[in-house]
């Protein structure tokens, strides 16, 4: 049979130090001896050694006492207290608009940037300027977001902004260093190092159970340490500064006991239904367990709330499947039931676990059994089975020592080296802002490139595992280039229009200007340029672009000056038609429109009189020698440059015309000579007769419409007279 191996471990706590000796034979462990000794002064605070000399003195005393029974002790396994762990949440975001879809390396870079922010925040909280003073011992993703909305996974996503929120746990390097100093002063060599939460988890929650979401709470004297398992690993660590001392102080307040006597009373309550105490005034009091629980209930509630709130924070605001309680403070009456109620878990899902729950473990008869021994035993076993080791890795030729809690990656090495993760990616090139047709457009520069990562001369990723002695080279990604585009890159397709002007086809092309100057589409765009790309939009713009301004002369208003007054005659101007309808110069034009611009008319005076609704003359219908004629008299007289105009005379744009109105006189017989020509017969003797309606008349007789007028020459007059006389005589006989 294989010889038993002796293991020595120390649990250095806030109130006391526990020394434990185990024997290992194959996979079996036997607890030989345990020695507990309390600090005589406040040498420990929040898991960190504040007085190395005082702590080393207690360690030496425990070592010497155990050596008297079990022989020389040279090596020891220890744990960094879980209460010294620092937990921090942080958010990191990155703009991804226009970038290629996100891949695994991009997301790891984003996560590590958040971890580094948390690391810097922890350092700031502790008034330390160097975040490299902290080891990151693990982090968990709380959620990813895309454009402000929570999303399950960022891989292959596109949008404007991606972000991640993490919760990370850090261990101050000084905790480990002070621990090693205390051991060195006690002439002990650190055989193995672990974390207290890991120690307890390793003996209570084997690897096969870690796929379950379980919370382990180690309730000590000053603090309660919490670890969360899920998905096969330890995903989060935490600590609350509320523990067994809170209960002791409550008992002290209620029963007027000093702290040591209150502590003794608390321990007696674990095994007795009632206790008898003497207060500081000398009075003896007997208190039942139920009475005591009722009196200290507010303190129990405070402890319950602190533990449950931290569990929910570490577990992404969801209840775990179960909660295990260890440590001396876990035996606080009613605590397990209240934690179950607070987390809304069945009562049998919250349990106190003692050393009897540790598999393959036997204990000497003289050693008491209880949950307060789980962590010390766990330290001895876990430090042997899963020790936390130091590894040295070289980053850009500089040695970096890492505290290995889980398998270390390239990303962990970069964090430990102090390299700023958010500085590794190349900066995007400078953007430009230009104006295109009145709209501001931002043109981003090219994206910065990802950093170049090399491990031992080969390309690697942030999640690649590392071993001690590995050499990592990281080079910042190249910065992006300044935005550079041509005008045609801004315009998808140059617009144009086909227009018909007086049945002639024309094509209107886009006009491009840069800062007011005409340019082509291959010109380079500069920052703050004002670019305009337009196609003539109105009839006026179209005629200008097509150099058809001469047609505009046809549309000029026809102007006259009549009796000194400026007069415009629109009907004498040319006409503008769009698709057969009247149009104006400011009207818009569309592709395929037909524009017609007609010439000016050549008006006469008669046309002018008609437009102005003026009567130039009056008329009288009469009959002369049995023929219908119209007698006319002018009403107005128009003159141009002193010359009288006839109705048929043309008038021209810009003419100055004058007119006068003629007084109206009645028509008389002699007015017919203006309308007809009178031919005297050759055999006439020069005398004639004027007849109006068959009656003798004179030249001055007034005329009425329809009068029958005649001029009778002498020869014709005698014959006519004879004929008329005969006709009249015949009518009488009849």
BELNORTA-V523292 format. One record per helix or strand of 2 or more residues. SS is the DSSP state (alpha for helix, beta for strand). FROM is the first residue (numbers start at 1). LEN is the number of residues. If there is no record, write none. Layout:
SS,FROM,LEN / SS,FROM,LEN
This chain:
beta,5,8 / beta,16,10 / beta,28,11 / beta,44,2 / beta,48,2 / alpha,52,19 / beta,75,6 / alpha,82,3 / beta,85,11 / alpha,104,22 / alpha,131,3 / beta,134,13 / beta,149,3 / beta,161,12 / alpha,173,13 / beta,189,7 / alpha,196,9 / alpha,207,3 / beta,214,6 / beta,224,7 / beta,233,8 / alpha,244,12 / alpha,259,13 / beta,274,5 / beta,284,5 / alpha,289,7 / alpha,297,18 / beta,322,5 / alpha,328,4 / alpha,335,8 / alpha,347,3 / beta,350,3 / alpha,355,3 / beta,361,3 / alpha,371,15 / beta,388,8 / beta,398,7 / alpha,410,8 / alpha,421,3 / beta,432,5 / beta,439,5 / beta,452,4 / beta,458,2 / beta,471,5 / alpha,487,4 / beta,496,6 / beta,504,6 / beta,511,4 / beta,517,2 / beta,530,5 / alpha,539,7 / alpha,549,7 / beta,559,4 / beta,565,4 / alpha,570,3 / beta,576,3 / beta,581,2 / beta,594,4 / alpha,605,7 / beta,617,8 / beta,627,8 / beta,636,5 / beta,643,2 / beta,656,6 / alpha,669,6 / beta,688,5 / beta,695,2 / beta,708,6 / alpha,714,20
